[in-house]
């Protein structure tokens, strides 16, 4: 039987990466990431896997980012007992990221259950616990770039440097067949050409099937150098300076935070910026920075990071008390805090303290997935809800796209072209629909459009000699394709609450507010009388 490949995440979306390969009775998982975005998508994290974890023979992990690794502890808890193959640096980073992810989930579920108890609703359990994360870490097996390792009889893989993150890798897979082996390449996340701490991405050529990420498939950034990136950051910081203000930078705690630290310290060291306190408000970023320091000799730009870590302007907050003390800092300062899409972590507390102030600036430096708080801010929402509270957005919201860990459209096209010849099909994954469709169009001059496949969630394919063939017996997807990477009814309700509050605040007097409330109540009463639709 031909190998089968099923897309259990990052299908017309950028989170939840998880691809399952079935070969000769063996099932291999490539990544097992956390879903982010709307509540509809995040609910998938709590649901059972669409496969039996105990049947998975091995996992191959491309890199440590949570949207690729974040459900591994749940996989182990639910019965997976095989090895998790990764590069040594990925294992080091996973050692700090997965326990941190578990801690965040435990804290957020505790807060959620307090709210649910007030409404008489039953408590929910975290997706996994710190103990689950520790059990998961015991299953990791390290492999250097270029080193072949066996996954199952007749099936082997090796890593290529993807230039995206410390330890990140594209994954080459060989399936033994009569004559020549079947060769697959999973790009995972491909880094841009100009990245402070990473080399340009690599990969083999002459493959049969390619899975290629598409995060920025619809975007071309201007050519970037270290100097131009730092100049752009300098301009954003200068524009944000206010004697009573703050610059908040939501950031991935891993790599992006370290790049920002290095560039800000370099700008201050050369007097391109005045001396400004920099607070890294993330225990994970502090621990990840120690991992980067250990690997600095292997990093491009590692010397710049070492110098930055010695800066007297740099401060890390570890405890909750230290974090809360940032609300009392006087004078202009910079706060770098996770998460990068403002979905969790301490950045939400910083936003609650600063979003409603004119003297604040929020600088978004990474991709913001649909349905996330970061995307709402980026799209110009006049007000937002954070942990059940409404906040007017008076802070300046800015975007600086030069710190992205992802290749842009032109770089992706060049990377795919370097993989030619591709004998069979190209699957475009890890991108929202406009980006995937745009990249498909850019590839069409040298890849037959009939050979470009845009899978949807939980869709499976046979990898035949003639090309990919959709599985007719595949189960229904866990959520409909139109619900993926979209705002959902939870977002609509939050927006409605904000609009109602704004309308009530704008009403001329008490009588006008009462009229508005009666009209809203009338609509609800009519809906109740009409019954279910």
Beta strands, then each sheet from edge to edge (+ up, - down):
strand 1: 4-7
strand 2: 19-23
strand 3: 26-30
strand 4: 56-60
strand 5: 83-86
strand 6: 140-142
strand 7: 149-152
strand 8: 155-161
strand 9: 169-175
strand 10: 182-186
strand 11: 209-213
strand 12: 246-250
strand 13: 277-280
strand 14: 314-316
strand 15: 333-337
strand 16: 360-364
strand 17: 383-386
strand 18: 389-392
strand 19: 396-399
strand 20: 426-429
strand 21: 452-453
strand 22: 459-464
strand 23: 467-470
sheet 1: 6+ 5+ 4+ 3+ 2- 1+ 22- 23+
sheet 2: 7+ 8- 9+ 10- 11- 20- 21-
sheet 3: 14+ 13+ 15+ 12+ 16+ 19+
sheet 4: 17+ 18-
end
